[in-house]
Amino acid sequence: MENFDYDLRSIQAVRDLARLGKTASQQIAEYTEEQIDKILRNMVKAAKENAVMLAKMAVEETGFGKVADKTYKNHLASTILYESIKDMKTVGVIAHDEVKQMMDVAEPVGLLMGIIPSTNPTSTAIFKAMIAIKSRNAIVFSPHPSAAKCTMKAAEIMNQAAVEAGAPANIIGCISLPSMNATNELMECNEVKMIIATGGPGLVKASYSKGKPALGVGAGNCPAYIERTANIQKAVSDILASKTFDYGTICASEQSVIVEACNRGEVIAEFKKQGGYFMSPEETAKVCQLLFKNGHAMNAKFVGRSPQVIADAAGIAIPEGTKVLIGEQHGVGPSYPLSYEKLTSVLAFYTVLDWEEACHLSIQLLQNGIGHSMSLHTQNKDIVMKFAKKPASRILVNTGSTQGGVGASTGLTPSFTLGCGTWGGSSVSENVSPMHLINIKRVAYGLKDCSTLASADPTFDYPELSNSSEVHASLAENIDIANNEQLVKLINELVAAMARG
């Protein structure tokens, strides 16, 4: 047997995967709503049975996050997601307007490609498999190399559950020999009709360059503004519950806290009471040296890590029970590394005079994660509307931005692919759902007579056209056609009158 290089083998495996996926996509396109729901319910069952095992695999393989929180992510991506999407109409006629005589008919896209990040390697795979099946598509995954085993296992479990419930073979696939060349090959395969990219900025940008539809999401840098009317105890509790969830690996998690001078002391006291550790400038500098490399690029060694791991590596002592490390900042940009995204248990802390200064600072911070999310804690509805103008696709009020952004604590659609709109170079600003994975055909009946559109329209009144022989002839022709019977009757009456005379 010939010895082929790893890259060559991975590319050939990808091509085979794409061909099998295309066949499966053609078959599932003919399924009924009942068949799809049966498949989804079995996938939810399998996800529930394996949620803890997959969470353990993800933590062991990547070193990121917590088993309990990754288990909840898997639960959100299956059980909670299913409850949210089960009544969505994605098969056949999905809307009918009797007045306008129009129907919307759903058609699947075909074979999807899902790029899976290392921070949410099993939950994102489960989520994308679920929304692919709901929209009658097949999907193939490109796992992050550092999380390949757990992503492949999640894909295998979802595929087996789907097939057991009647789905075509190979409906959910996964690259078994991951490499950048394999991922690039899959993106370029003609069989792939749409790419759903959740990952680093490079991969997301690459997905948009392949000449086919892509749903990509950018980096987040969510500021959390605690306005003067906020319930401070609850605001701090929500922020800590959010930032410590899976040690901050969700891109919607808070990256900076903004307080006003008038509530600064109370907020700091509450953070300390609930487990926040305020670092000295020297300690902050040490932590920044660990967290970032090549400017503000996050060091993967400290993604999704506990404050204890980070503090030990930085050589600083923190109190027992510390939940998050907090570093005070006085600006935004390269000189202030904590003003950038930190997918770990570290927060930046800012003090402003009032909401107007908070507005300005929020916009500055959002430039480093533009279009994604921001949160605010306030009892003032006017403040909410002022901040609703910020360049973020999710404005989350009085909730943790992690749970709020993914739809766990808000009414947003549960999702692990959060659009950033045109601000962030994304083609979608919503939480991605099955509705983004279908083509909608419009069936429209004629409501007006095409031959009399102008003559029968009382608003078509342009005197300057009266000297145009071409327009006059056209209108006359329409009038003649419309009034043909009346004209014939008039001529006959005139002839009869002349005969009598």
URLINCOR-V704917 format. One record per pair of residues at least 12 apart in sequence whose ideal C-beta (glycine too) atoms are under 7 Angstrom apart, sorted by the first residue. I is the first residue (numbers start at 1). J is the second residue. Records with the same first field share a line. If there is no record, write none. Layout:
# URLINCOR-V704917
I = J + J
This chain:
# URLINCOR-V704917
6 = 177 + 179
7 = 179 + 181
9 = 177
10 = 177 + 179 + 181 + 182
11 = 181 + 182 + 185
13 = 176 + 177
14 = 175 + 182 + 185 + 186
15 = 189
17 = 140 + 173 + 175
18 = 111 + 140 + 186 + 189 + 191 + 192
19 = 191
20 = 170 + 173
21 = 111 + 138 + 140 + 170 + 173 + 191
22 = 111 + 191
24 = 138 + 168 + 169 + 170 + 171
25 = 108 + 110 + 111 + 137 + 138
27 = 168
28 = 136 + 138 + 167 + 168 + 171
29 = 108 + 136
31 = 136
32 = 91
33 = 91
35 = 166
36 = 91 + 133 + 134 + 136
37 = 86
38 = 165 + 166
39 = 133 + 162 + 165 + 166 + 167
40 = 82 + 130 + 133 + 134
42 = 161 + 164 + 165
43 = 78 + 129 + 130 + 133 + 158 + 161 + 162
44 = 78 + 79 + 82
45 = 161
46 = 157 + 158 + 161
47 = 74 + 78 + 126
48 = 78 + 79
50 = 157
51 = 71 + 74 + 75
52 = 71
54 = 74 + 122 + 150 + 153 + 154
55 = 67 + 70 + 71 + 74 + 122
57 = 149 + 150 + 153
58 = 70 + 121 + 122 + 147 + 150
61 = 147 + 149 + 150
62 = 118 + 121 + 146 + 147
64 = 118 + 119 + 249 + 303 + 304
65 = 246 + 247 + 249 + 304
66 = 246 + 247
69 = 245 + 246
70 = 123 + 246
73 = 120 + 123 + 246
74 = 122 + 123 + 126
76 = 123 + 406 + 408 + 414
77 = 123 + 126 + 127 + 130 + 416
78 = 126 + 130
80 = 414
81 = 127 + 130 + 414
82 = 130
84 = 413 + 414
85 = 134 + 433 + 434
88 = 134 + 434 + 435
90 = 106 + 134 + 135 + 136 + 434 + 438
91 = 106 + 136
92 = 105 + 106
93 = 105
94 = 106
101 = 444 + 445 + 447
102 = 442 + 443 + 444
103 = 443
104 = 440 + 442
105 = 441 + 443
106 = 438 + 440
107 = 438 + 439 + 441
108 = 135 + 136 + 137 + 438
109 = 137 + 193 + 194 + 437 + 438 + 439
110 = 137 + 193
111 = 137 + 138 + 140 + 191 + 192 + 193
112 = 132 + 137 + 138 + 139 + 194 + 196 + 437
113 = 140 + 142 + 186 + 187 + 192 + 195
114 = 128 + 139 + 141 + 196
115 = 142 + 195 + 196 + 197 + 198 + 199 + 203 + 207
116 = 141 + 142 + 143 + 144 + 151 + 198
117 = 144 + 198 + 199
118 = 144 + 146 + 147
119 = 249 + 303 + 304 + 343
120 = 249 + 250 + 416
121 = 143 + 144 + 147 + 150 + 151
122 = 150 + 151 + 154
123 = 416
124 = 198 + 416
125 = 141 + 151 + 154 + 155
126 = 154 + 158
127 = 415 + 416
128 = 196
129 = 158 + 172
131 = 433 + 434 + 437
132 = 437
133 = 162 + 167
134 = 434
135 = 434 + 437 + 438
137 = 437
138 = 171
139 = 172
140 = 173 + 174 + 186
141 = 155 + 173 + 174 + 175
142 = 175 + 178 + 183 + 186
143 = 174 + 175 + 178
144 = 199
145 = 178
148 = 178
151 = 174
152 = 174 + 176
155 = 172 + 173 + 174
158 = 172
159 = 171 + 172
187 = 206 + 207 + 210
188 = 210
192 = 212
193 = 212
194 = 212 + 213 + 214 + 437
195 = 207 + 210 + 212 + 214
196 = 215 + 417 + 432
197 = 214 + 215 + 216
198 = 217 + 416 + 417
201 = 218 + 219
204 = 216 + 217 + 218
214 = 427
215 = 417 + 427 + 428 + 432 + 436
216 = 426
217 = 417 + 418 + 419 + 420 + 426
218 = 371 + 372 + 420 + 424 + 425 + 426
219 = 251 + 341 + 369
220 = 251 + 252 + 341 + 369 + 372 + 373
221 = 255 + 340 + 341 + 365 + 366 + 368 + 369 + 372
222 = 252 + 253 + 254 + 255 + 369 + 372 + 373 + 374 + 375 + 401
223 = 255 + 256 + 258 + 362 + 365 + 366 + 374
224 = 239 + 254 + 256 + 257 + 258 + 375 + 401
225 = 258 + 358 + 362 + 376
226 = 257 + 258 + 259 + 263 + 267 + 377
227 = 260 + 355 + 376 + 377 + 378 + 380 + 383
228 = 260 + 262 + 263
229 = 378 + 379 + 380
230 = 377 + 378 + 379
232 = 263 + 266 + 267 + 270
233 = 270
235 = 377
236 = 267 + 270 + 271 + 274
237 = 274
238 = 399 + 400
239 = 254 + 257 + 400
240 = 274 + 275 + 276 + 323 + 324
241 = 400
242 = 254 + 400 + 401 + 402 + 403
243 = 324 + 345 + 347
244 = 323 + 324 + 345
245 = 402 + 403
246 = 304
247 = 304 + 305 + 306 + 344 + 345
248 = 304 + 342 + 343 + 344 + 345
249 = 303 + 304 + 343
250 = 402 + 406
251 = 343 + 372 + 418
252 = 372 + 373 + 401 + 402 + 405 + 406 + 418
253 = 401 + 402
254 = 347 + 375 + 401
255 = 341 + 342 + 347 + 348
256 = 339 + 347 + 348 + 350 + 365
257 = 347 + 349
258 = 350 + 352 + 358 + 361 + 362
259 = 351
260 = 352 + 353 + 354
261 = 351 + 353
264 = 351
271 = 326
275 = 321 + 322 + 323 + 324
276 = 323 + 324 + 326
277 = 307 + 318 + 319 + 322 + 325 + 326
278 = 326
279 = 325 + 326 + 327
283 = 316
284 = 327
286 = 314 + 315 + 316
287 = 310 + 314 + 325 + 327 + 346
288 = 337 + 338
290 = 302 + 310 + 313 + 314
291 = 342 + 344 + 346
292 = 337
295 = 334
296 = 334 + 337 + 340
298 = 341 + 342 + 343
302 = 344
303 = 343 + 344
304 = 343 + 344
305 = 344 + 345
306 = 345
307 = 322 + 323 + 324 + 325 + 345
310 = 325 + 344 + 345 + 346
311 = 325
324 = 345 + 346 + 347
325 = 345 + 346
326 = 347 + 349
327 = 346 + 348 + 349
328 = 349
329 = 348 + 349 + 350
332 = 364 + 365
339 = 365 + 368
340 = 368
341 = 368 + 369
355 = 383 + 386
359 = 386
362 = 374 + 390
363 = 390 + 391
366 = 390 + 391 + 392
370 = 391 + 423 + 424
371 = 391 + 392 + 393 + 420 + 421 + 423 + 424 + 426
372 = 392 + 393 + 418 + 420 + 424
373 = 392 + 393 + 394 + 396 + 401 + 405
374 = 390 + 392 + 395
375 = 396 + 399 + 401 + 404
376 = 397
377 = 398
384 = 397
391 = 423
393 = 419 + 420 + 421 + 429
394 = 412 + 418
396 = 410
405 = 418
407 = 431
412 = 431
413 = 431 + 433
415 = 431 + 432 + 433
417 = 432
418 = 431
419 = 432
451 = 478 + 481
452 = 478 + 482
454 = 475 + 478
455 = 475 + 478 + 479 + 482
